[in-house]
Amino acid sequence: MAPVAASAEWLDGVTLASARERFGRAESRFISMSGVDLHVLDSPGSGTGPDVVLLSAQWLGVSQGDRWAPLLTAARRIVRVDLPGQGLSGAFPDGDYSARAYAELVAVTVSELGLGDHVLVGTSFSGIAAALYAASRPPGLAGLVLATSSGLPRASGGPAPNAPPADPRAAEMRGTARPRAFYHWKMAELLRRPHREHEMTRLVDEVHVMNEIPGRVEEARRRAAQHDPAIFAPALGAAGVPVLVQWSSHSTYLAPVLAERIAAIVPHLHALHHYPKTGHLLIADAPEDCARDLQAMLVQL
C-alpha cells in the first residue's frame, strides 16, 4: 500500500501498515510482546552506564527522543518504545489498557530485549506504568525518571500560566477524524520552546497520521476509562531506586506543583528539576536540558 500523504488536511485510508511504511525507520523493530505488535527503536550507546528505556507519551511516540537520545553518551544502550495506542505499535488484543497492563508489558519487553542494568523513563501517561514497574522491584532496574508524569490528582487552579488560548474549532475536532489543523494547534500547545519550522512540520505530520490510525480514539477512551487514581502514589512509595523528577513549566495538563508532591513521596529522590518555557512534551521540548540532567544521574549509578 502506498504511504498516506501526511500533508493532506484530512486523511483518507490511513492504516497502521501505511503509517509504518511512511514513518518506520531503518532501526525500527516490530516485535510481538504478549500479543502486542510493538514498535521499538534500539540503538547502541557509547558509554558504560546503564541502558536507558524511554516510553512513549500521550501524543508523541519514539520521535520525542530524536534530539535527546544522541546526547546520552553515558548510556550503553538506548531503547525507545511505542506503547500500545501510540506511535507505530499495535493494540492490546484483550482491550486491557490499564496502567498495570502497560507495566506488565514493559517488564516483558525489558526481559525479551535482554537489557542489563537500566533506567526507565516515563513521560506523560507512561509515567504511571513506569512507577508501577519500579514498584515491583524488577532485577536490573537502576533508576526511574518521571518527566511531567501523570498519576497524581491534578492540582486545582486550572492550566499552567501562559497556556495558549483554546482553539475555537477544538469542539468540532473531537470526533473520530480530525484535520491537520487540529494537530498543528495541539503541538503548539505541547511544545512551548522555539523549534525549527521543518522539525515542527515533520512532527505535526507524524502525529496527525499516527493519531488517525483506526481505533486510536477508542484506545484513548479505554485508557482513560481504566485509569485508577489510587495506584500511583503507593507505587512511588515502593520504588526502591533513585528517582529523577523532571517537570515542564507550561504543561496545560499537569501543574508544576505536582512535581513537588511526587518528590515528597519517593523514598530515594535523586533530583527535581523544573525547566522554564517548556510544554507538556518535555523531552521533545527541552532535549538538551533533560539529557544533561539524566547524564548526571547515569554517571552516579
C-alpha positions as CSV (number, residue, x, y, z in Angstrom):
1,M,0.0,0.0,0.0
2,A,1.3,3.5,-0.9
3,P,2.1,5.7,2.1
4,V,-0.6,8.2,3.1
5,A,0.1,11.8,2.2
6,A,0.6,13.3,5.7
7,S,0.4,16.8,4.3
8,A,-3.3,16.5,3.5
9,E,-5.6,18.4,5.7
10,W,-7.9,15.4,6.1
11,L,-6.6,11.8,5.9
12,D,-8.4,9.1,4.0
13,G,-7.5,5.5,4.2
14,V,-4.7,5.7,6.8
15,T,-3.8,2.3,8.4
16,L,-1.2,1.1,10.8
17,A,0.6,-0.5,7.9
18,S,0.7,2.7,5.8
19,A,1.9,4.7,8.8
20,R,4.7,2.2,9.3
21,E,5.6,2.4,5.7
22,R,5.9,6.2,5.9
23,F,7.4,6.7,9.3
24,G,9.2,3.5,10.1
25,R,13.0,3.8,10.3
26,A,16.0,1.6,9.4
27,E,16.5,0.8,13.1
28,S,12.8,0.1,13.7
29,R,12.0,-3.3,15.2
30,F,8.5,-4.7,15.3
31,I,8.4,-7.4,18.0
32,S,5.5,-9.5,19.3
33,M,5.3,-9.0,23.0
34,S,2.4,-10.6,24.9
35,G,0.3,-10.5,21.8
36,V,1.1,-6.8,21.0
37,D,2.9,-5.9,17.8
38,L,5.3,-3.5,19.5
39,H,7.5,-0.8,17.7
40,V,10.9,-0.3,19.3
41,L,13.9,1.7,18.4
42,D,17.0,0.1,19.8
43,S,20.4,1.8,19.4
44,P,23.8,1.3,20.9
45,G,25.2,4.0,23.2
46,S,28.8,5.0,23.6
47,G,29.1,4.8,27.3
48,T,29.4,2.2,30.1
49,G,26.5,3.3,32.2
50,P,23.1,1.7,32.5
51,D,20.8,1.2,29.5
52,V,18.0,3.8,29.1
53,V,14.5,2.9,28.2
54,L,12.1,5.7,27.1
55,L,8.4,5.1,27.0
56,S,6.1,7.0,24.6
57,A,3.9,9.9,25.7
58,Q,0.2,10.7,25.3
59,W,0.6,12.4,22.0
60,L,4.0,11.5,20.7
61,G,5.9,8.2,20.3
62,V,9.6,7.4,19.9
63,S,10.1,10.7,18.0
64,Q,10.1,12.6,21.3
65,G,13.6,11.3,21.9
66,D,15.1,12.1,18.5
67,R,17.2,15.0,19.8
68,W,17.5,13.6,23.3
69,A,18.9,10.1,22.7
70,P,22.1,11.1,20.9
71,L,23.1,13.2,23.9
72,L,23.0,10.3,26.4
73,T,26.7,9.4,25.9
74,A,26.9,7.7,29.3
75,A,24.4,5.0,28.3
76,R,25.4,1.6,26.9
77,R,22.1,1.2,25.0
78,I,19.1,3.4,24.4
79,V,15.7,1.8,23.7
80,R,12.6,3.7,22.8
81,V,9.2,2.0,23.0
82,D,5.9,3.0,21.4
83,L,3.3,1.7,23.9
84,P,0.0,0.3,22.6
85,G,-2.2,3.0,21.3
86,Q,0.8,5.2,20.5
87,G,3.1,5.7,17.5
88,L,3.6,2.6,15.3
89,S,2.6,-0.1,17.8
90,G,-0.4,-2.2,17.6
91,A,-3.3,-2.6,20.1
92,F,-3.7,-4.6,23.2
93,P,-5.5,-7.7,21.9
94,D,-7.7,-8.1,25.0
95,G,-8.7,-4.4,25.3
96,D,-7.0,-4.0,28.7
97,Y,-5.4,-0.5,28.7
98,S,-4.9,-0.2,32.4
99,A,-1.6,1.0,33.8
100,R,-0.9,-2.5,35.2
101,A,-1.2,-3.9,31.7
102,Y,1.2,-1.4,30.4
103,A,3.6,-2.1,33.3
104,E,3.5,-5.8,32.7
105,L,4.2,-5.2,29.0
106,V,7.2,-3.1,30.0
107,A,8.5,-5.9,32.1
108,V,8.2,-8.4,29.3
109,T,9.9,-6.0,26.9
110,V,12.8,-5.4,29.1
111,S,13.3,-9.2,29.6
112,E,12.9,-10.1,25.9
113,L,15.3,-7.4,24.8
114,G,17.9,-8.8,27.3
115,L,18.6,-5.4,29.0
116,G,21.0,-5.3,31.8
117,D,21.1,-2.6,34.4
118,H,18.7,0.1,33.1
119,V,17.0,3.4,33.8
120,L,13.3,3.7,32.9
121,V,11.9,7.0,31.7
122,G,8.2,7.6,31.8
123,T,6.6,10.6,30.3
124,S,3.1,11.9,30.5
125,F,0.7,8.9,30.9
126,S,3.5,6.4,30.7
127,G,4.9,7.7,34.0
128,I,2.2,5.7,35.8
129,A,3.3,2.4,34.2
130,A,6.9,3.3,34.9
131,A,6.2,3.8,38.5
132,L,4.3,0.5,38.8
133,Y,7.2,-1.3,37.1
134,A,9.6,0.3,39.6
135,A,7.4,-0.7,42.5
136,S,7.7,-4.4,41.5
137,R,11.5,-4.1,42.2
138,P,12.5,-5.8,39.0
139,P,16.0,-7.1,38.6
140,G,18.3,-4.7,36.8
141,L,16.3,-1.5,37.4
142,A,18.9,1.1,38.5
143,G,16.8,4.3,38.3
144,L,13.5,5.9,37.4
145,V,12.8,9.2,35.6
146,L,9.4,10.8,35.7
147,A,9.1,13.6,33.1
148,T,5.9,15.6,33.6
149,S,4.2,12.4,34.6
150,S,0.5,11.8,35.1
151,G,-0.7,9.9,38.1
152,L,-1.4,12.2,41.0
153,P,-4.8,14.1,41.1
154,R,-4.4,17.3,39.0
155,A,-3.7,20.4,41.0
156,S,-6.6,22.9,41.3
157,G,-6.3,26.3,39.8
158,G,-6.7,25.4,36.1
159,P,-4.0,25.1,33.5
160,A,-0.4,26.3,33.9
161,P,0.3,30.0,33.4
162,N,0.6,31.4,29.9
163,A,-1.3,28.5,28.4
164,P,-2.2,29.2,24.7
165,P,-5.8,30.2,24.1
166,A,-8.2,27.5,23.3
167,D,-8.7,26.9,19.6
168,P,-12.4,27.8,18.8
169,R,-12.5,24.9,16.4
170,A,-11.5,22.4,19.1
171,A,-15.0,21.2,19.9
172,E,-15.7,20.3,16.3
173,M,-12.4,18.5,16.1
174,R,-13.1,15.9,18.8
175,G,-14.7,13.4,16.6
176,T,-13.1,10.2,15.2
177,A,-11.5,12.1,12.4
178,R,-9.6,15.4,12.9
179,P,-7.9,17.7,10.4
180,R,-4.2,18.5,10.3
181,A,-5.0,22.0,11.7
182,F,-6.1,20.3,15.0
183,Y,-2.7,18.7,15.4
184,H,-0.8,21.8,14.4
185,W,-2.7,23.7,17.2
186,K,-2.1,20.8,19.6
187,M,1.6,20.6,19.0
188,A,1.9,24.3,19.5
189,E,0.3,23.8,22.9
190,L,2.5,20.8,23.8
191,L,5.8,22.3,22.7
192,R,6.4,25.8,24.0
193,R,10.0,26.4,23.1
194,P,11.0,27.5,19.6
195,H,11.5,24.7,17.1
196,R,12.8,24.8,13.6
197,E,9.9,25.0,11.1
198,H,10.9,21.8,9.3
199,E,11.0,19.9,12.6
200,M,7.6,21.1,13.6
201,T,6.2,20.3,10.2
202,R,7.5,16.8,10.5
203,L,6.2,16.3,14.0
204,V,2.7,17.6,13.1
205,D,2.6,15.3,10.0
206,E,3.7,12.3,12.1
207,V,1.3,13.0,15.0
208,H,-1.6,13.6,12.5
209,V,-1.1,10.2,10.8
210,M,-0.4,8.2,13.9
211,N,-3.4,9.5,15.8
212,E,-5.7,9.0,12.9
213,I,-5.0,5.2,12.7
214,P,-8.3,3.4,13.0
215,G,-9.1,2.5,16.6
216,R,-6.8,5.2,18.2
217,V,-9.7,7.2,19.6
218,E,-11.2,4.2,21.2
219,E,-7.9,3.1,22.6
220,A,-7.5,6.5,24.3
221,R,-11.0,6.3,25.7
222,R,-10.4,2.9,27.1
223,R,-7.1,4.1,28.7
224,A,-9.0,7.0,30.4
225,A,-11.9,4.7,31.5
226,Q,-9.5,2.2,33.1
227,H,-7.4,4.8,34.9
228,D,-7.1,4.1,38.6
229,P,-6.1,7.2,40.5
230,A,-5.3,5.2,43.7
231,I,-2.3,3.3,42.4
232,F,0.3,5.9,41.5
233,A,1.3,7.3,44.9
234,P,1.7,3.8,46.6
235,A,3.8,2.7,43.6
236,L,6.1,5.8,44.0
237,G,6.4,5.0,47.7
238,A,7.5,1.4,46.9
239,A,10.1,2.4,44.3
240,G,13.5,1.2,45.6
241,V,15.7,3.1,43.2
242,P,16.8,6.7,42.8
243,V,14.1,8.8,41.1
244,L,14.8,11.8,38.9
245,V,11.8,14.2,38.5
246,Q,11.8,16.5,35.5
247,W,8.9,18.9,35.0
248,S,7.5,21.3,32.5
249,S,6.7,24.9,33.4
250,H,3.8,25.3,31.0
251,S,2.1,21.9,30.8
252,T,-1.6,22.6,30.2
253,Y,-2.4,19.2,31.9
254,L,-0.1,19.0,34.9
255,A,0.8,22.0,37.0
256,P,4.4,22.4,38.4
257,V,3.3,21.9,42.0
258,L,2.7,18.2,41.2
259,A,6.5,17.8,40.8
260,E,7.0,18.7,44.5
261,R,4.2,16.3,45.5
262,I,5.9,13.5,43.7
263,A,9.3,14.4,45.1
264,A,7.8,14.3,48.6
265,I,6.5,10.7,48.1
266,V,9.5,8.9,46.6
267,P,11.9,7.4,49.2
268,H,15.0,8.0,47.1
269,L,14.9,11.3,45.3
270,H,17.9,11.8,43.0
271,A,16.9,15.3,42.0
272,L,14.0,17.5,41.0
273,H,14.3,19.9,38.0
274,H,11.9,22.5,36.6
275,Y,12.5,23.7,33.1
276,P,11.4,27.2,32.1
277,K,9.3,27.9,29.0
278,T,8.5,24.2,28.3
279,G,5.4,22.5,27.3
280,H,3.9,19.1,28.3
281,L,6.1,17.0,26.0
282,L,9.2,17.9,28.0
283,I,11.8,15.6,26.4
284,A,10.9,16.8,22.9
285,D,10.8,20.4,24.0
286,A,14.0,20.6,26.1
287,P,16.1,17.6,25.0
288,E,19.4,19.2,25.9
289,D,18.3,20.1,29.4
290,C,16.7,16.7,30.1
291,A,19.6,14.8,28.7
292,R,22.1,16.8,30.7
293,D,20.4,16.0,34.0
294,L,19.8,12.4,33.1
295,Q,23.5,12.1,32.2
296,A,24.4,13.4,35.7
297,M,22.2,10.6,37.1
298,L,23.7,7.9,34.9
299,V,27.3,8.6,35.9
300,Q,26.4,8.1,39.5
301,L,24.7,4.7,39.1
